[in-house]
């Protein structure tokens, strides 16, 4: 029974830490505790009920992710009654489970956006759109609720939230060097797509010490999924937006790509391929 209860407690701590990290991404520090406590409760461990204590820390103060601002630690403790141990004057035992969720560090691309790639269905495509031929992604198809509220679409991948730029403006980056949040990270996760593909594209990570590392990715076309091993389809839509506005029944896809980083070095920037056809929409950095 105790072993089973510990497994339940561990799963709840994991879920709570993950929800706390997602709350941090969406709402800032004010979203950490509510998200974590709610997830713990949904998994059977409500803070202050039946001897349960749920502790939430952002960031952790010790361990692998000590002082990592994106990380969330959840510790659940509970005094659990025992039957067999009560015979030895131990009527209860205090159980504890802890989980550290590293979270992510979103990179602001606002200053790097130079492509008008995503549009409301009623908007006219400008400056060549996503593909230089006056076609673009539909914001309504990507995320109808947030588009209706004049917000950028949200995409989910590997438990992380990626926030895309506002529709009808510059919301994609191509052929530029993007400043990265300074720090030591293990991976760069990127939402991107390419037109007139598939394409093989080289991305250069620039480190603060002046060194560089190049990663070459094979990328599917935005209207033709090739299923390359280095990519994940994050979202499909049933149509795109064409020149003067309005949907065109051509299906599109938007993809996720991962670039491994040297976590012993401090990242500085990411240089995108020398091509207008490769467009990046969002970047998150993983501890």
C-alpha positions in Angstrom: 0.0 0.0 0.0 2.8 2.4 0.9 4.6 1.7 -2.3 1.4 2.4 -4.4 0.8 5.6 -2.5 4.3 6.8 -3.1 3.9 6.1 -6.9 0.7 8.2 -6.8 2.4 11.0 -4.9 5.4 11.0 -7.3 3.1 11.2 -10.4 1.2 14.1 -8.7 4.4 16.0 -8.0 5.5 15.5 -11.6 2.1 16.7 -12.9 2.1 19.7 -10.5 5.6 20.8 -11.4 4.9 20.6 -15.1 1.6 22.6 -14.7 3.5 25.2 -12.6 6.1 25.6 -15.4 3.3 26.0 -17.9 1.6 28.6 -15.7 4.9 30.5 -15.6 5.1 30.5 -19.4 1.5 31.7 -19.8 1.0 34.1 -16.9 4.4 34.8 -15.4 5.3 34.1 -11.8 1.7 34.6 -10.6 0.7 31.5 -12.6 3.2 29.1 -11.0 1.5 28.2 -7.6 -2.1 28.2 -8.9 -1.2 25.8 -11.8 0.9 23.5 -9.6 -1.6 23.3 -6.7 -4.5 22.7 -9.1 -2.7 19.8 -10.8 -1.7 18.3 -7.5 -5.3 18.4 -6.4 -6.6 16.9 -9.6 -4.2 14.0 -9.0 -5.4 13.4 -5.4 -3.2 15.6 -3.3 -4.9 18.8 -2.2 -2.8 21.1 -0.1 -4.1 21.2 3.5 -6.4 18.3 3.2 -5.9 14.9 4.9 -2.5 15.9 6.1 -1.2 16.8 2.6 1.3 19.6 2.2 2.2 20.8 -1.3 5.3 23.1 -1.5 5.9 25.0 -4.7 9.2 26.8 -5.4 10.2 28.8 -8.4 13.1 28.6 -8.8 14.5 25.7 -6.7 17.2 26.7 -4.3 19.2 23.5 -4.6 19.8 20.6 -6.9 20.4 20.5 -10.7 18.1 23.4 -11.4 19.1 25.6 -8.5 18.3 29.3 -9.3 17.2 28.4 -12.9 14.4 31.0 -13.3 12.3 28.7 -15.6 12.4 25.8 -13.2 9.6 24.7 -10.8 10.0 22.3 -7.8 7.0 20.7 -6.2 7.4 18.7 -3.0 4.4 16.7 -1.6 4.4 15.3 1.9 1.7 13.4 3.7 1.3 11.5 6.9 -0.1 8.1 5.9 -1.7 5.7 8.5 -0.2 2.2 8.6 -1.7 -1.0 10.0 1.2 -3.4 10.4 3.6 -0.7 11.7 1.1 0.4 14.3 1.9 -2.8 16.2 5.4 -1.4 16.6 4.2 1.9 17.9 4.4 3.6 14.4 0.8 4.3 13.6 1.7 6.6 10.6 4.6 7.3 8.3 5.4 10.6 6.6 5.9 10.2 2.9 7.5 12.7 0.5 7.8 13.0 -3.2 9.6 15.7 -5.1 9.9 16.7 -8.8 11.9 19.4 -10.5 10.6 20.6 -13.8 13.3 22.5 -15.7 10.8 24.6 -17.7 11.9 26.6 -20.7 13.1 30.1 -21.5 11.1 31.7 -24.3 13.1 33.9 -26.7 11.5 37.2 -27.8 11.6 37.4 -31.6 9.8 40.7 -31.9 12.8 42.6 -32.9 13.8 39.9 -35.4 10.4 39.5 -37.2 10.6 40.6 -40.8 8.1 38.4 -42.6 4.3 38.9 -42.8 3.5 35.2 -42.6 0.2 34.7 -40.6 -3.1 36.4 -41.3 -6.7 36.6 -40.3 -9.0 35.0 -42.9 -10.3 38.4 -43.9 -7.0 40.1 -44.3 -5.1 40.8 -47.5 -1.6 39.2 -47.8 1.2 41.8 -48.1 4.9 41.8 -49.0 4.8 38.4 -50.5 3.3 36.7 -47.5 4.9 33.6 -46.1 6.0 32.1 -49.4 6.8 35.2 -51.5 3.8 34.4 -53.7 1.2 36.1 -51.6 0.0 33.2 -49.6 0.1 32.9 -45.8 -0.9 30.9 -42.8 -4.4 31.3 -41.4 -4.4 32.6 -37.8 -8.0 31.6 -37.5 -7.1 28.0 -38.4 -4.1 27.9 -36.2 -5.9 29.2 -33.1 -9.4 30.5 -33.5 -10.0 31.5 -29.9 -6.8 33.6 -29.5 -7.2 35.1 -32.9 -10.7 36.2 -32.0 -9.2 37.9 -28.9 -6.5 39.6 -31.0 -3.7 37.4 -29.6 -1.1 35.3 -31.3 -1.6 31.5 -31.7 -0.3 29.1 -29.1 1.3 25.8 -30.0 2.3 23.0 -27.7 5.3 20.7 -28.0 7.1 18.5 -25.5 5.1 20.0 -22.7 6.1 23.6 -23.7 4.0 26.4 -24.9 5.1 28.4 -28.0 3.6 31.8 -28.5 3.4 33.0 -32.1 3.4 36.6 -33.2 0.2 38.6 -33.7 -1.6 38.1 -37.0 -1.5 40.6 -39.9 1.9 42.0 -38.8 5.5 40.9 -39.0 5.4 37.5 -37.3 8.1 35.4 -38.9 11.9 35.7 -39.1 14.0 34.8 -42.1 17.7 35.4 -43.1 18.5 37.2 -39.9 20.5 36.7 -36.7 18.3 36.3 -33.7 19.6 37.4 -30.2 19.1 34.6 -27.7 18.5 34.9 -24.0 22.0 34.7 -22.4 22.6 31.5 -20.4 23.6 27.9 -20.5 21.1 25.6 -22.2 21.0 22.0 -23.5 18.6 22.5 -26.4 17.0 25.1 -28.6 13.4 24.2 -29.7 12.1 26.1 -32.7 8.8 26.5 -34.5 9.5 26.9 -38.2 8.5 26.1 -41.8 9.8 26.4 -45.3 8.3 27.1 -48.7 9.3 25.7 -52.1 10.7 22.7 -50.3 11.7 20.4 -49.0 14.8 22.3 -48.1 18.1 21.5 -46.4 19.0 24.5 -44.1 21.9 25.3 -41.9 21.4 27.1 -38.5 24.4 28.6 -36.7 24.5 28.9 -32.9 26.8 31.7 -31.8 28.3 31.5 -28.3 29.5 34.3 -26.1 33.1 33.1 -26.3 33.1 33.6 -30.1 32.7 30.0 -31.1 30.0 28.7 -33.3 28.2 25.4 -34.0 26.2 24.6 -37.2 23.2 22.3 -37.3 21.8 21.2 -40.7 18.1 20.3 -40.8 16.0 18.8 -43.5 12.7 20.6 -43.6 9.4 19.7 -45.2 7.5 22.2 -47.3 4.6 24.0 -45.6 2.0 22.4 -47.8 3.6 19.0 -48.2 4.6 16.9 -45.2 7.7 14.7 -46.0 8.0 13.3 -42.4 11.7 13.8 -41.9 13.2 12.3 -38.8 14.4 15.7 -37.4 11.0 17.4 -37.5 7.6 17.2 -35.7 4.3 18.4 -37.1 3.0 20.8 -34.5 -0.2 21.9 -36.2 -2.1 21.2 -39.5 -4.7 23.5 -41.0 -7.2 22.8 -43.7 -6.6 26.0 -45.7 -4.3 29.0 -46.2 -5.0 32.7 -46.9 -4.4 34.1 -50.3 -3.7 37.5 -51.9 -6.7 39.6 -51.3 -8.0 37.7 -48.3 -10.1 34.7 -47.8 -9.4 31.0 -47.4 -7.9 28.8 -50.1 -8.5 25.0 -49.5 -4.8 24.1 -49.5 -3.7 22.3 -46.3 -0.7 23.6 -44.4 1.6 22.4 -41.6 3.9 24.1 -39.2 6.8 22.2 -37.6 9.0 21.8 -34.6 12.8 21.4 -34.7 15.4 20.8 -32.0 19.0 22.0 -32.0 21.4 20.6 -29.5 23.5 23.1 -27.6 26.7 23.0 -25.6 25.4 23.7 -22.0 28.9 24.4 -20.9 28.9 27.6 -23.0 26.7 30.7 -22.9 24.6 31.2 -26.0 24.5 34.5 -27.7 22.5 34.3 -30.9 21.1 32.1 -33.7 21.9 32.9 -37.4 19.2 31.7 -39.7 19.9 30.2 -43.1 20.6 32.6 -45.9 17.2 32.1 -47.5 13.9 33.9 -47.6 12.1 30.5 -47.8 13.0 29.4 -44.2 10.9 31.2 -41.7 11.1 30.9 -37.9 8.1 31.7 -35.7 9.1 31.0 -32.1 12.1 29.7 -30.1 12.3 28.2 -26.6 15.5 27.3 -24.8 15.7 24.2 -22.6 18.0 24.0 -19.5 
